[in-house]
Amino acid sequence: MNKNLLLRAAAVCCVSATFILPAAGQDAGRNTDKNAAQDAATDTTQDASRNAAQNAAQNPAETPILPPLVPWSGSSEGLIASDDDPWITPSEQSGLTTTPSYDETISWLTKLVEEAPQLHLSLIGTSLEQRDIMMVVASAEGARTPTELRENGKPTLLAHAGIHSGEIDGKDAGLMLLRDLTVGNKLDLLDRVNLLFIPILSVDGHERSSTFNRINQRGPTETGWRTNSRNLNLNRDFSKLDTEGVAALVLAINDWDPDLYLDLHVTDGADYQADITYGYSGPHAWSPEIADWLDTAYRPHVDAALRDAGHVPAPLLFAANGVDMTGGNFEWTAPPRFSTGYSDARHLPHVLLENHSLKPYRQRVLGTYIFLQASLGALAAGFEDLRVRVERDEARHLDPFPLDWKIPNTPPSTMTHEGIRSEMYESEIAGGEIVRWLAEPVELQIPVMGAFEGIELTTRPEAYYIPAAWSSIVMRLMTHGIELERVLEHQTVPARMYRLPEAKIEADVFEGHVRVTPGKLVVEERELRLAPGSYIVRTDQPLGDLAMLLLEPRSADSFFQWGFFLEVLQRTEYVEQYVMEPMAARMMAEDPELKEAFEAAVRADTTFAADPQARLQWFYERTPFFDEEYRLYPIGRSLE
């Protein structure tokens, strides 16, 4: 089958529908005067509380509940179009205080594309609510296909906004930049670089718009919702591919093959001077060559452009103590459910932008514009070196291979932090101390705690074997672009396999799944039968690292931990007590060591000793009648 058809079939197969019916009799019990009066009183109280909250939070961009602002101005303000400019964007018309709806955004873009021969509007997917997910292709030659774009020989930058659609700065900055690259005064930039721009990734969440969606963010006046219409967070979906938005994005990455990928967000948390923070996995992680290029070629260029325009750049800032930055900055190494970890695992140069939510929307949008423009310039200047480094990371084939990362047991490094002074005060409402920000710039030396040490190390097998029964994960692997070999005839291969005697299903639902912790793994060498329709995944391929992270059960983003193999944890054959008790007596009579082991188990565990069924089950599991595939992870590894 054609590879692209397989990939698109995978995208369809990876999406499941959920139908929610109203609970039967959900209004039952409200038919008495007493209940009606209680309900009315409750409703009145809830309405009053809701109104009080809304009054307290009116106009979130200016609300005194948020920390006070430090005044700002910068030369980037000169980027805003004049009121009489025919190509003024919808957000600029409001002074960069509002953001346009989905329909307004697509309408404005469509008009620009019709005017500018450098642009093409490409449909890359469709949402659950049947909205088109659109991507703008910008090139000097007006390329319309991936082949045409590659033929111009220039590097390509992919950026998207609105994976969290309440964090929409990138959309309005991108519209301004596309205007200036084509009908404005920056036409020469496309002579050196191509741009792929997705203005809104979570299109359904974008339209769940309200004044009250982002309580700790200064603008725009109304924003979209964090999750899609199934309450799934797209920025937790890069490994499992449940959402149409991320599946469409991954297919676009496979098709258009960008050299650099930017994910545009707005952060939460502590107050500080920086308005534009950004980062990526470091040189300790799965793509050290790429990280070094980002450190030495990309960041100096982008930081200088931001500061020249009046903005304050910084690395990603996450308060290690969860309150303020005095406790240090935590540098996280993300797993592949996030865009950062995913890109690092597939060796795609990637930068995560996190604008500071407490800065005004106008300031954040302008900073994002400078960030995008500077990123294009940095890529145009250094793409040849970057491509060499990507090839090195793809060929690196770590062995042993780290599935996760932790903070090493070594003294932390330090960094200079341009912060905002804070104080703690006692709150009667909270019953403890709460931080208060004072709008006073301060420079601090703070520790840096980084998850830099690889853990959960595993050897690198030559291949994984996926039996035909597990085709659902095969389609997801294909969507990622991982190369697979289809088994055409019955064959039996020697394989190393994992049994999971301690695997446990977690109590809470997370991102539409019931996750599983694997516990201790017991390694077994077995003969694995592969029927036609089974697949072999080689690790000696560009996406071999990603394949390992998806198929090794100890990986936090493995298909196993996401709950795609729940069937292996259920028992399907049983035994009656009247059969097992005499068999157990015979087993002990014939095997003194077995008898001694059973008696030791009884002495060691009073709960076990008091449970007749558990005692007989102990023997049943040691008979040839017991299911030999119970708790056996079905994906095999080639023998080293």
C-alpha positions as CSV (number, residue, x, y, z in Angstrom):
1,M,0.0,0.0,0.0
2,N,1.2,3.6,-0.7
3,K,2.9,4.9,2.4
4,N,0.8,8.1,2.5
5,L,-2.4,6.1,2.3
6,L,-1.2,4.0,5.2
7,L,-0.5,7.1,7.2
8,R,-3.8,8.6,6.6
9,A,-5.6,5.4,7.3
10,A,-3.7,5.4,10.6
11,A,-4.9,8.8,11.4
12,V,-8.5,7.7,10.9
13,C,-8.0,4.5,12.9
14,C,-6.4,6.4,15.8
15,V,-9.5,8.5,16.5
16,S,-12.3,7.0,18.5
17,A,-15.7,8.5,19.1
18,T,-17.4,8.9,22.5
19,F,-21.2,9.1,22.7
20,I,-22.6,10.5,25.9
21,L,-26.2,10.0,26.7
22,P,-28.0,11.9,29.4
23,A,-28.5,9.8,32.6
24,A,-31.9,8.3,32.8
25,G,-34.0,10.0,35.4
26,Q,-31.4,12.6,36.1
27,D,-34.2,14.9,37.5
28,A,-35.8,12.2,39.6
29,G,-36.6,13.2,43.2
30,R,-37.3,16.8,42.4
31,N,-41.1,16.4,42.6
32,T,-41.8,17.4,46.1
33,D,-42.3,20.9,47.4
34,K,-39.5,20.4,50.0
35,N,-36.9,19.3,47.4
36,A,-38.0,22.1,45.1
37,A,-37.5,24.7,47.8
38,Q,-34.1,23.2,48.7
39,D,-33.1,23.3,45.0
40,A,-34.2,26.9,44.6
41,A,-32.2,27.9,47.7
42,T,-29.1,26.1,46.4
43,D,-29.5,27.7,43.0
44,T,-29.8,31.1,44.5
45,T,-26.7,30.6,46.5
46,Q,-24.7,29.3,43.6
47,D,-25.9,32.1,41.4
48,A,-24.8,34.7,44.0
49,S,-21.4,33.1,44.3
50,R,-21.0,32.9,40.5
51,N,-22.0,36.6,40.1
52,A,-19.6,37.6,42.8
53,A,-16.7,35.7,41.1
54,Q,-17.6,37.2,37.8
55,N,-17.7,40.8,39.2
56,A,-14.4,40.2,40.9
57,A,-12.8,39.0,37.6
58,Q,-14.4,41.4,35.1
59,N,-12.0,42.4,32.4
60,P,-9.2,40.0,33.3
61,A,-6.6,42.0,31.3
62,E,-6.9,44.9,33.7
63,T,-8.2,43.2,36.9
64,P,-6.4,44.4,40.2
65,I,-6.6,40.7,41.4
66,L,-3.5,40.0,39.2
67,P,-0.1,41.2,40.3
68,P,0.7,44.9,39.4
69,L,2.3,45.5,36.0
70,V,5.8,46.8,35.3
71,P,5.5,49.4,32.5
72,W,6.8,48.3,29.1
73,S,7.6,49.8,25.7
74,G,9.7,48.5,22.9
75,S,10.6,49.1,19.2
76,S,8.5,46.1,18.3
77,E,5.5,48.4,18.7
78,G,6.4,49.8,15.3
79,L,5.3,46.5,13.8
80,I,1.6,47.3,14.4
81,A,-0.2,48.2,11.2
82,S,-1.8,51.7,10.9
83,D,-5.5,51.9,11.1
84,D,-5.8,52.7,7.4
85,D,-3.6,49.7,6.3
86,P,-5.8,47.5,4.1
87,W,-4.1,44.4,5.6
88,I,-4.4,45.3,9.2
89,T,-5.2,42.1,11.1
90,P,-8.3,41.7,13.2
91,S,-6.3,41.8,16.5
92,E,-4.4,44.9,15.4
93,Q,-7.7,46.6,14.8
94,S,-8.4,46.3,18.6
95,G,-4.8,47.4,19.5
96,L,-3.8,43.8,20.1
97,T,-6.3,43.3,22.9
98,T,-8.7,40.8,21.2
99,T,-8.3,37.8,19.0
100,P,-10.5,36.9,16.1
101,S,-12.8,33.8,16.0
102,Y,-12.0,30.8,13.9
103,D,-14.2,32.0,11.0
104,E,-12.7,35.5,11.1
105,T,-9.2,34.1,11.2
106,I,-9.7,31.8,8.2
107,S,-11.6,34.5,6.3
108,W,-8.7,37.0,6.7
109,L,-6.1,34.4,5.8
110,T,-8.0,33.3,2.7
111,K,-8.1,36.9,1.4
112,L,-4.3,37.3,2.1
113,V,-3.6,34.0,0.3
114,E,-5.7,35.1,-2.7
115,E,-3.6,38.3,-2.9
116,A,-0.1,36.8,-2.2
117,P,1.3,34.3,-4.7
118,Q,3.8,33.2,-2.1
119,L,1.1,31.6,0.0
120,H,-0.9,28.4,-0.2
121,L,-3.6,27.4,2.3
122,S,-3.4,23.6,2.9
123,L,-6.0,21.5,4.6
124,I,-4.2,19.0,7.0
125,G,-7.1,17.6,9.0
126,T,-10.6,17.9,10.3
127,S,-11.7,18.3,13.9
128,L,-14.4,16.3,15.8
129,E,-16.8,19.2,15.2
130,Q,-15.9,19.2,11.5
131,R,-13.8,22.3,11.4
132,D,-10.9,22.4,9.0
133,I,-7.4,22.4,10.4
134,M,-5.5,24.7,8.1
135,M,-1.8,25.3,7.4
136,V,-0.3,28.2,5.5
137,V,2.6,27.3,3.2
138,A,4.8,30.3,2.6
139,S,7.6,30.2,0.0
140,A,9.0,32.6,-2.5
141,E,8.0,30.2,-5.3
142,G,4.5,29.7,-4.0
143,A,5.0,25.9,-3.4
144,R,1.7,24.0,-3.0
145,T,3.1,20.5,-2.2
146,P,5.8,19.0,-0.1
147,T,7.7,18.0,-3.3
148,E,7.6,21.5,-4.6
149,L,8.7,22.9,-1.3
150,R,11.7,20.6,-1.1
151,E,12.7,21.4,-4.7
152,N,13.6,25.0,-3.7
153,G,16.4,23.7,-1.6
154,K,15.7,26.1,1.3
155,P,15.2,25.2,5.0
156,T,11.7,25.0,6.3
157,L,10.3,26.2,9.7
158,L,7.0,24.8,11.0
159,A,5.2,26.7,13.7
160,H,1.8,26.3,15.2
161,A,-0.3,28.2,17.7
162,G,-3.3,27.2,19.7
163,I,-2.4,23.6,20.7
164,H,-3.9,25.1,23.9
165,S,-6.3,27.5,22.2
166,G,-6.5,29.9,25.2
167,E,-2.8,30.5,24.7
168,I,-3.3,32.1,21.2
169,D,-0.5,34.8,21.0
170,G,1.2,32.9,18.2
171,K,-1.9,33.1,15.9
172,D,-2.1,36.8,15.9
173,A,1.7,37.3,15.7
174,G,1.8,34.8,12.8
175,L,-0.9,36.6,10.9
176,M,1.0,39.9,11.2
177,L,4.2,38.2,10.0
178,L,2.6,36.5,7.0
179,R,1.3,39.8,6.0
180,D,4.7,41.4,6.2
181,L,6.4,38.5,4.4
182,T,4.1,38.9,1.4
183,V,2.3,42.2,1.0
184,G,4.5,44.1,3.5
185,N,8.1,45.1,3.8
186,K,9.8,41.8,4.6
187,L,9.6,40.0,1.3
188,D,13.3,39.2,1.1
189,L,13.1,36.8,4.1
190,L,11.3,34.1,2.0
191,D,14.2,34.2,-0.4
192,R,16.2,32.3,2.2
193,V,13.7,30.1,4.1
194,N,10.2,28.6,3.9
195,L,7.5,28.9,6.6
196,L,4.7,26.4,7.4
197,F,2.2,28.0,9.8
198,I,-0.8,26.4,11.6
199,P,-2.7,29.4,13.1
200,I,-5.0,27.2,15.3
201,L,-4.3,23.6,16.1
202,S,-7.1,22.9,18.6
203,V,-9.8,24.5,16.5
204,D,-12.8,23.2,18.5
205,G,-11.3,24.4,21.8
206,H,-10.6,27.7,20.2
207,E,-14.4,28.2,19.6
208,R,-15.2,27.4,23.2
209,S,-14.4,31.0,23.8
210,S,-15.1,33.1,27.0
211,T,-13.9,36.0,29.0
212,F,-13.4,33.6,31.9
213,N,-11.2,30.9,30.4
214,R,-7.8,32.0,31.6
215,I,-8.0,33.4,35.1
216,N,-4.2,34.2,35.4
217,Q,-3.6,35.6,31.9
218,R,-3.7,39.3,30.8
219,G,-5.6,39.1,27.5
220,P,-6.9,38.7,25.0
221,T,-10.4,39.8,26.1
222,E,-11.8,36.4,25.2
223,T,-9.9,33.2,24.8
224,G,-10.5,29.6,23.9
225,W,-10.5,26.5,26.1
226,R,-7.5,24.3,27.0
227,T,-8.8,21.0,25.7
228,N,-10.7,19.8,22.7
229,S,-14.4,18.8,22.6
230,R,-13.7,15.4,24.1
231,N,-11.8,17.1,27.0
232,L,-8.4,15.8,25.7
233,N,-5.3,18.0,26.0
234,L,-3.6,18.0,22.6
235,N,-0.2,18.7,24.3
236,R,-0.4,15.4,26.1
237,D,-1.1,13.4,22.9
238,F,2.1,13.2,20.9
239,S,2.8,9.6,21.8
240,K,-0.7,8.0,21.8
241,L,-2.2,10.1,18.9
242,D,-5.9,10.1,20.1
243,T,-6.7,13.6,18.8
244,E,-7.4,14.7,15.2
245,G,-5.3,17.8,15.8
246,V,-2.0,16.1,16.8
247,A,-2.5,13.3,14.3
248,A,-2.8,15.9,11.6
249,L,0.3,17.7,12.9
250,V,2.4,14.5,12.9
251,L,1.2,13.6,9.4
252,A,2.2,17.1,8.3
253,I,5.6,16.7,9.9
254,N,6.1,13.4,8.0
255,D,5.0,14.9,4.7
256,W,6.6,18.4,4.8
257,D,9.8,17.4,6.7
258,P,10.5,20.7,8.4
259,D,14.0,21.6,9.6
260,L,12.8,23.4,12.8
261,Y,9.5,23.1,14.7
262,L,8.1,25.8,17.0
263,D,5.3,25.1,19.5
264,L,3.8,28.4,20.7
265,H,2.3,28.6,24.2
266,V,1.6,31.0,27.1
267,T,2.9,29.8,30.5
268,D,1.5,30.1,34.1
269,G,3.0,30.4,37.5
270,A,5.5,32.8,39.0
271,D,6.0,36.5,38.1
272,Y,9.3,37.6,36.6
273,Q,10.7,40.2,34.2
274,A,10.9,38.0,31.1
275,D,8.0,38.2,28.7
276,I,9.3,35.6,26.2
277,T,10.7,32.3,27.6
278,Y,11.6,29.3,25.5
279,G,13.5,26.1,25.6
280,Y,14.1,22.6,24.4
281,S,15.6,19.3,25.7
282,G,19.3,19.7,26.5
283,P,22.4,18.0,25.3
284,H,22.0,15.3,27.9
285,A,18.8,14.0,26.2
286,W,18.0,12.0,23.0
287,S,19.3,14.6,20.5
288,P,22.5,16.2,21.9
289,E,23.8,17.5,18.6
290,I,20.5,19.4,17.9
291,A,20.6,20.8,21.4
292,D,24.1,22.0,20.9
293,W,23.1,23.9,17.7
294,L,20.2,25.4,19.5
295,D,22.5,26.5,22.4
296,T,25.3,27.9,20.2
297,A,23.7,29.1,17.0
298,Y,20.0,29.6,17.6
299,R,19.6,31.1,21.1
300,P,22.2,33.9,20.8
301,H,20.5,35.0,17.5
302,V,17.0,35.0,18.9
303,D,17.9,36.5,22.3
304,A,19.7,39.4,20.6
305,A,16.7,40.1,18.3
306,L,14.3,40.1,21.3
307,R,16.4,42.4,23.4
308,D,17.0,44.8,20.5
309,A,13.2,45.0,20.1
310,G,12.6,45.8,23.8
311,H,11.7,42.3,25.1
312,V,13.2,40.2,27.9
313,P,14.0,36.7,26.8
314,A,14.8,33.8,29.2
315,P,15.0,30.1,29.3
316,L,11.9,28.2,30.3
317,L,11.1,29.1,33.9
318,F,9.4,26.7,36.3
319,A,9.6,27.5,40.0
320,A,11.2,24.5,41.7
321,N,9.3,25.2,44.9
322,G,6.0,25.7,43.1
323,V,5.7,29.3,44.5
324,D,8.4,31.7,43.4
325,M,11.8,31.5,41.7
326,T,13.9,31.9,44.9
327,G,13.8,28.1,45.3
328,G,15.5,27.7,41.9
329,N,14.5,26.8,38.4
330,F,13.5,23.3,37.5
331,E,14.7,22.2,34.0
332,W,12.5,19.4,33.0
333,T,13.2,16.7,30.4
334,A,9.8,16.0,28.9
335,P,8.6,12.6,27.9
336,P,7.3,12.1,24.4
337,R,3.6,12.8,25.2
338,F,4.7,16.5,25.0
339,S,5.9,18.2,21.8
340,T,9.4,18.8,23.4
341,G,10.0,15.2,24.4
342,Y,8.4,13.9,21.2
343,S,10.5,16.0,18.9
344,D,13.7,15.2,20.8
345,A,13.0,11.5,20.5
346,R,12.4,11.7,16.7
347,H,15.4,14.1,16.3
348,L,13.4,17.0,15.0
349,P,14.9,20.3,16.1
350,H,12.2,21.9,18.2
351,V,11.7,24.9,20.5
352,L,8.9,25.4,23.0
353,L,7.8,29.0,23.4
354,E,6.1,30.0,26.7
355,N,5.1,33.7,26.8
356,H,4.6,35.1,30.3
357,S,0.8,35.1,31.0
358,L,1.1,38.1,33.3
359,K,2.3,40.4,30.6
360,P,-0.3,42.3,28.4
361,Y,-1.5,40.6,25.3
362,R,-0.1,43.4,23.1
363,Q,3.4,42.9,24.5
364,R,3.3,39.1,24.2
365,V,2.1,39.1,20.6
366,L,4.8,41.5,19.5
367,G,7.4,39.4,21.3
368,T,6.1,36.4,19.5
369,Y,6.4,38.2,16.2
370,I,10.1,39.0,16.9
371,F,10.6,35.4,18.0
372,L,9.2,33.9,14.8
373,Q,11.1,36.4,12.6
374,A,14.4,35.7,14.4
375,S,13.8,32.0,14.2
376,L,13.5,32.2,10.5
377,G,16.7,34.2,10.3
378,A,18.6,31.8,12.5
379,L,17.4,28.8,10.5
380,A,18.3,30.5,7.2
381,A,21.8,31.2,8.5
382,G,22.6,27.8,10.1
383,F,20.5,25.1,8.4
384,E,23.4,23.3,6.7
385,D,25.1,22.7,10.0
386,L,21.8,21.8,11.6
387,R,21.0,19.1,9.0
388,V,24.4,17.5,9.6
389,R,23.7,17.4,13.3
390,V,20.3,15.9,12.8
391,E,21.9,13.1,10.8
392,R,24.4,12.4,13.6
393,D,21.6,12.2,16.2
394,E,19.6,9.9,14.0
395,A,22.6,7.6,13.6
396,R,23.6,7.7,17.3
397,H,21.6,4.6,18.4
398,L,22.2,4.9,22.2
399,D,22.8,1.6,23.9
400,P,22.0,1.4,26.8
401,F,19.0,3.6,26.1
402,P,17.4,5.8,28.8
403,L,13.6,5.7,29.0
404,D,13.4,8.5,31.5
405,W,15.4,11.2,33.3
406,K,16.0,12.3,36.9
407,I,17.8,15.0,38.8
408,P,21.3,13.8,39.4
409,N,22.8,13.6,42.9
410,T,25.3,16.3,42.3
411,P,25.4,20.0,43.3
412,P,23.1,22.1,41.1
413,S,24.4,24.8,38.8
414,T,23.3,28.4,39.1
415,M,21.8,31.0,36.8
416,T,21.1,34.8,36.9
417,H,17.4,35.3,37.1
418,E,15.7,38.6,36.2
419,G,12.9,38.4,38.7
420,I,10.1,40.3,40.4
421,R,10.4,40.8,44.1
422,S,7.8,38.9,46.2
423,E,6.7,38.5,49.7
424,M,4.6,35.9,51.7
425,Y,1.6,36.9,53.7
426,E,-0.8,34.9,55.9
427,S,-4.2,34.3,54.4
428,E,-7.1,33.5,56.6
429,I,-9.0,32.2,53.6
430,A,-6.3,29.8,52.5
431,G,-5.3,28.9,56.0
432,G,-1.6,29.5,55.2
433,E,0.9,31.6,53.5
434,I,0.3,33.0,49.9
435,V,2.8,34.7,47.7
436,R,2.3,38.3,46.7
437,W,4.2,40.0,43.8
438,L,5.4,43.6,44.2
439,A,6.2,44.8,40.7
440,E,9.8,45.5,41.7
441,P,12.5,44.2,39.3
442,V,15.2,42.2,41.1
443,E,18.2,40.2,39.9
444,L,18.8,36.9,41.7
445,Q,21.3,34.1,41.5
446,I,19.2,30.9,41.8
447,P,20.0,27.2,41.6
448,V,19.1,25.1,38.5
449,M,17.7,21.7,39.2
450,G,17.7,19.7,36.0
451,A,16.4,16.2,35.2
452,F,19.6,15.4,33.4
453,E,20.5,11.8,34.4
454,G,19.1,9.0,32.3
455,I,17.3,6.2,34.2
456,E,15.2,3.1,33.4
457,L,18.1,2.1,31.1
458,T,17.4,-0.7,28.6
459,T,19.5,-2.5,26.0
460,R,18.7,-1.7,22.4
461,P,17.3,-4.7,20.5
462,E,17.8,-5.1,16.8
463,A,14.0,-5.4,16.4
464,Y,10.6,-5.6,18.1
465,Y,8.0,-8.2,17.1
466,I,4.4,-7.1,17.0
467,P,1.9,-10.0,16.7
468,A,-1.0,-9.6,14.3
469,A,-3.6,-9.3,17.1
470,W,-2.2,-5.9,18.1
471,S,-2.7,-4.1,14.8
472,S,-4.2,-1.1,16.6
473,I,-0.8,0.0,17.8
474,V,0.6,-0.7,14.3
475,M,-1.6,2.0,12.8
476,R,-0.3,4.5,15.4
477,L,3.3,3.6,14.7
478,M,2.6,4.2,11.0
479,T,1.1,7.6,11.7
480,H,4.4,8.5,13.5
481,G,6.3,7.6,10.4
482,I,8.1,4.6,12.0
483,E,9.2,2.1,9.4
484,L,7.6,-1.4,9.8
485,E,8.1,-4.7,8.0
486,R,4.9,-6.8,7.4
487,V,5.1,-10.5,8.0
488,L,3.6,-12.4,5.1
489,E,3.9,-16.0,6.2
490,H,3.7,-17.9,9.5
491,Q,7.0,-17.9,11.3
492,T,8.4,-18.5,14.7
493,V,11.2,-16.4,16.1
494,P,13.3,-16.6,19.3
495,A,12.4,-13.6,21.4
496,R,13.0,-12.0,24.8
497,M,9.6,-11.1,26.4
498,Y,8.5,-9.5,29.6
499,R,6.0,-10.9,32.2
500,L,4.3,-8.3,34.4
501,P,3.3,-10.0,37.7
502,E,3.1,-6.6,39.5
503,A,1.4,-4.5,36.9
504,K,-1.4,-2.3,38.3
505,I,-4.2,-0.3,36.8
506,E,-4.2,3.3,38.1
507,A,-7.3,4.5,39.9
508,D,-7.9,7.8,38.0
509,V,-8.5,8.4,34.3
510,F,-5.9,10.5,32.6
511,E,-6.3,12.0,29.1
512,G,-9.0,9.5,28.2
513,H,-7.1,6.4,29.3
514,V,-6.7,4.2,32.3
515,R,-3.0,4.1,32.7
516,V,-1.0,1.1,33.9
517,T,2.2,0.9,36.0
518,P,4.3,-2.0,35.0
519,G,6.0,-2.8,38.3
520,K,8.7,-5.5,38.2
521,L,9.5,-7.0,34.9
522,V,10.3,-10.7,34.6
523,V,12.4,-11.5,31.5
524,E,11.6,-14.7,29.6
525,E,13.1,-16.2,26.5
526,R,10.4,-17.8,24.3
527,E,9.5,-18.9,20.9
528,L,7.2,-16.2,19.5
529,R,4.8,-17.2,16.8
530,L,4.1,-14.5,14.2
531,A,1.1,-14.9,12.0
532,P,0.7,-13.1,8.7
533,G,-0.2,-9.5,9.5
534,S,2.4,-9.3,12.2
535,Y,5.0,-6.6,12.0
536,I,8.8,-6.2,12.7
537,V,10.1,-2.8,13.9
538,R,13.8,-2.4,13.4
539,T,15.6,0.1,15.7
540,D,18.3,0.9,13.1
541,Q,16.2,3.7,11.6
542,P,15.8,7.4,12.0
543,L,12.8,7.0,14.3
544,G,14.2,4.0,16.2
545,D,14.5,5.9,19.5
546,L,10.9,6.9,19.3
547,A,9.9,3.3,18.6
548,M,11.7,2.2,21.7
549,L,9.9,4.8,23.9
550,L,6.5,3.6,22.5
551,L,7.2,-0.2,22.8
552,E,9.2,-0.6,26.0
553,P,6.7,-1.0,28.9
554,R,8.9,0.8,31.4
555,S,8.7,4.0,29.3
556,A,6.2,6.4,30.8
557,D,4.8,7.0,27.3
558,S,4.7,3.4,26.1
559,F,1.6,2.1,24.6
560,F,1.6,-0.3,27.5
561,Q,1.4,2.4,30.2
562,W,-1.2,4.2,28.2
563,G,-3.5,1.1,28.6
564,F,-3.4,-0.3,25.1
565,F,-2.7,-3.8,26.4
566,L,-5.2,-4.1,29.2
567,E,-6.4,-7.5,27.9
568,V,-3.2,-9.3,29.0
569,L,-4.0,-8.3,32.6
570,Q,-7.3,-10.2,32.8
571,R,-7.7,-13.9,33.5
572,T,-10.0,-16.0,31.3
573,E,-9.6,-19.5,32.6
574,Y,-10.4,-20.7,36.2
575,V,-10.4,-23.8,38.3
576,E,-12.9,-25.2,40.9
577,Q,-11.8,-25.8,44.4
578,Y,-12.9,-29.4,44.4
579,V,-10.6,-30.0,41.5
580,M,-7.6,-28.0,42.8
581,E,-7.5,-29.2,46.4
582,P,-6.7,-32.9,45.6
583,M,-4.4,-31.9,42.9
584,A,-2.5,-29.6,45.3
585,A,-2.2,-32.5,47.8
586,R,-0.7,-34.7,45.1
587,M,1.7,-31.9,44.0
588,M,3.0,-31.5,47.5
589,A,3.4,-35.2,48.0
590,E,5.5,-35.5,44.9
591,D,7.5,-32.3,45.4
592,P,8.9,-31.6,48.9
593,E,10.4,-28.3,47.7
594,L,7.0,-27.1,46.5
595,K,5.5,-28.1,49.8
596,E,8.2,-26.1,51.7
597,A,7.6,-23.0,49.5
598,F,3.9,-23.1,50.1
599,E,4.3,-23.4,53.8
600,A,6.7,-20.5,53.8
601,A,4.2,-18.4,51.9
602,V,1.5,-19.2,54.4
603,R,3.8,-18.3,57.3
604,A,4.8,-15.0,55.7
605,D,1.4,-13.6,54.8
606,T,-1.6,-13.9,57.2
607,T,-4.0,-12.5,54.6
608,F,-2.9,-15.2,52.2
609,A,-3.1,-17.8,54.9
610,A,-6.7,-17.0,55.7
611,D,-7.9,-17.0,52.0
612,P,-8.8,-20.6,50.8
613,Q,-9.1,-19.4,47.2
614,A,-5.8,-17.6,47.2
615,R,-4.1,-20.7,48.6
616,L,-5.5,-23.0,45.9
617,Q,-4.7,-20.3,43.3
618,W,-1.1,-20.5,44.4
619,F,-1.0,-24.1,43.3
620,Y,-3.1,-23.6,40.1
621,E,-0.5,-21.0,38.8
622,R,2.1,-23.8,39.1
623,T,0.3,-26.3,36.9
624,P,0.4,-26.6,33.1
625,F,-3.3,-25.8,33.1
626,F,-2.6,-22.1,34.0
627,D,-2.7,-19.6,31.1
628,E,1.0,-19.2,30.1
629,E,0.2,-15.8,28.5
630,Y,-1.4,-14.3,31.5
631,R,0.4,-10.9,32.2
632,L,2.8,-11.6,29.4
633,Y,3.5,-8.4,27.4
634,P,2.9,-9.6,23.8
635,I,5.6,-7.5,22.1
636,G,8.8,-9.4,21.7
637,R,12.3,-8.2,21.5
638,S,15.0,-9.9,19.3
639,L,17.6,-11.7,21.3
640,E,20.8,-9.7,21.7
